[in-house]
Amino acid sequence: MLSQRAAVVFLLATLVGIGAAVLSCLAGNAWPLAVSVGSGASAMAVVFFNQIID
C-alpha cells in the first residue's frame, strides 16, 4: 500500500501529465508526441511534488 504522501504525489503527477498531453494534442501535435510530452511532464512533476510536499 502507498502512504498518503505518495498517493498525493502520484495523483498530482498524473493530473499534470494528463493536462500536458491534452494541451499538446490541442496545439496540433500528433497523439504519440502528446503522450510523450505528458509522460515527460508527469516524471518531472513526481520529482517536483516529492520535493515540495513534506
C-alpha positions as CSV (number, residue, x, y, z in Angstrom):
1,M,0.0,0.0,0.0
2,L,1.0,3.6,-0.6
3,S,1.4,6.2,2.0
4,Q,-0.8,9.2,1.9
5,R,2.0,11.4,0.8
6,A,3.0,9.1,-2.1
7,A,-0.6,8.9,-3.2
8,V,-0.9,12.7,-3.3
9,V,2.4,13.0,-5.2
10,F,1.3,10.4,-7.8
11,L,-2.2,11.9,-8.1
12,L,-0.8,15.4,-8.8
13,A,1.8,14.0,-11.2
14,T,-0.9,12.1,-13.1
15,L,-3.1,15.3,-13.4
16,V,-0.1,17.3,-14.6
17,G,0.7,14.6,-17.2
18,I,-2.9,14.4,-18.5
19,G,-3.1,18.2,-18.7
20,A,0.1,18.5,-20.6
21,A,-0.9,15.7,-23.0
22,V,-4.3,17.3,-23.7
23,L,-2.8,20.7,-24.2
24,S,-0.2,19.3,-26.5
25,C,-2.8,17.5,-28.5
26,L,-5.0,20.6,-28.7
27,A,-1.9,22.5,-30.0
28,G,-2.0,20.3,-33.1
29,N,0.6,17.7,-32.3
30,A,0.1,14.0,-33.1
31,W,-1.1,11.9,-30.3
32,P,2.2,9.9,-29.9
33,L,4.0,13.2,-29.4
34,A,1.3,14.3,-26.9
35,V,1.7,11.2,-24.9
36,S,5.5,11.6,-24.8
37,V,5.1,15.2,-23.6
38,G,2.6,14.1,-21.0
39,S,4.8,11.3,-19.7
40,G,7.8,13.7,-19.5
41,A,5.8,16.3,-17.6
42,S,4.5,13.6,-15.3
43,A,8.0,12.4,-14.5
44,M,9.2,15.9,-13.7
45,A,6.0,16.5,-11.6
46,V,6.9,13.5,-9.5
47,V,10.3,15.0,-8.7
48,F,8.8,18.4,-8.1
49,F,6.0,17.4,-5.9
50,N,8.1,14.9,-4.0
51,Q,10.4,17.8,-3.0
52,I,7.8,20.3,-2.0
53,I,5.4,18.1,-0.2
54,D,6.8,17.3,3.2
